[in-house]
Amino acid sequence: MSAETVLVHRDPALLAEAAAARLITTVVDAQAARGSAHLVLTGGRNGNALLAALAAHPARDAVDWAQVDLWWGDERYLPADDPERNAVQAAAFLDAVRPLGARIHPMPADDGSSPEDAAVRYATNLAEAGAVFDVLLLGVGPDAHVASLFPGHPGVHETGSTVIAVHDSPKPPPTRISLSLPTLRTARQVWLLAAGPDKADAVALARTTRDANTAPAGAVTGTEQTLWLLDESATAKLS
Ligand SMILES: O=C(O)[C@H](O)[C@@H](O)[C@H](O)[C@H](O)COP(=O)(O)O
C-alpha cells in the first residue's frame, strides 16, 4: 500500500506554486535515480495553473527537460487547434520546455477518425515508449471525477484497454480520450489537485471510499505515493 499524504495550502495560487516547486524536485530526484522522467499532465484550472507556475519557476531548469516525456491523462476529442484541448491550454508551458528538448506526446486530435482509433494510437505510443509514469497529475472534478473517468459512467469500469474513448462525458465537451483506471494506477506517484469550495464535497467523498464508481478520485493511488494537494477551501468537508 503506497503512502498517502494530504497537503493543504492557503489558496489556489499558493497551491500551484508549491506543487510546481514540488514537481521540480521530484523530477530531479527521478532523473538522478533513473536518468529520465515520465510526467502525465492534466487539464482543468488547477492543472493549468500548476503548469503556468512551473514554466515561470526560477528553478525550472534544474530539470533536464531533454530527459522528460510529457503525456496526458485525458484530452478533449476536438480539432488540434481547438482552444478547449488540454494540450492547447498547456501551450505556454510546452513552448517553454519544447526548446529544452522535452518530448511531448499529446493525445490525438479529432482528425475525422474515431476516438476509439485515437485511443488505440495513444496506447501504442505509450507501449512503444515503455513509459512508467513517475508523476501522474490529476485534477479532481466537483463530482470526484479524474481524467475523463466519471462516477457512474461506463468508462470508469473499463479495464481491458490502456487508453479509452469516452462518450457523453458529463463535463463538456462530450467526447474525450482518457487513460483507463488501471493505467492511472501504474504511476509511481499520483498527485490529486483540488482547490475551491466547489471541490470540498468531492474531496470528502473521495477520502472515504476507494469505490471507483462512487468517486474515481478515491480509487487512484500511486505504486509509491499518493498526494492530495489541496487549498484550504477544498478541505471544508473533511472530518
Ligand atoms: O479534461 C479535463 O477536463 C480534465 O482533465 C479534468 O479531469 C479536470 O482535471 C477536472 O475536471 C478538474 O478541473 P478543474 O481543475 O478546472 O476543476
The ligand as an SDF file (V2000), in Angstrom:
LIG
                    3D

 17 16  0  0  0  0  0  0  0  0999 V2000
  -10.0850   17.4570  -19.3900 O   0  0  0  0  0  0  0  0  0  0  0  0
  -10.4400   17.8010  -18.2660 C   0  0  0  0  0  0  0  0  0  0  0  0
  -11.4640   18.4820  -18.0620 O   0  0  0  0  0  0  0  0  0  0  0  0
   -9.5980   17.4850  -17.0810 C   0  0  0  0  0  0  0  0  0  0  0  0
   -8.5790   16.6410  -17.2880 O   0  0  0  0  0  0  0  0  0  0  0  0
  -10.4370   17.1350  -15.8960 C   0  0  0  0  0  0  0  0  0  0  0  0
  -10.2070   15.8580  -15.3640 O   0  0  0  0  0  0  0  0  0  0  0  0
  -10.1080   18.1990  -14.8610 C   0  0  0  0  0  0  0  0  0  0  0  0
   -8.7950   17.9620  -14.3490 O   0  0  0  0  0  0  0  0  0  0  0  0
  -11.0950   18.1970  -13.7340 C   0  0  0  0  0  0  0  0  0  0  0  0
  -12.3860   18.3710  -14.2950 O   0  0  0  0  0  0  0  0  0  0  0  0
  -10.7970   19.3540  -12.7640 C   0  0  0  0  0  0  0  0  0  0  0  0
  -10.8750   20.5400  -13.4820 O   0  0  0  0  0  0  0  0  0  0  0  0
  -10.7800   21.9510  -12.6820 P   0  0  0  0  0  0  0  0  0  0  0  0
   -9.4180   21.9450  -12.0200 O   0  0  0  0  0  0  0  0  0  0  0  0
  -10.9100   23.0180  -13.7480 O   0  0  0  0  0  0  0  0  0  0  0  0
  -11.9010   21.9600  -11.6850 O   0  0  0  0  0  0  0  0  0  0  0  0
  1  2  2  0
  2  3  1  0
  2  4  1  0
  4  5  1  0
  4  6  1  0
  6  7  1  0
  6  8  1  0
  8  9  1  0
  8 10  1  0
 10 11  1  0
 10 12  1  0
 12 13  1  0
 13 14  1  0
 14 15  2  0
 14 16  1  0
 14 17  1  0
M  END
$$$$
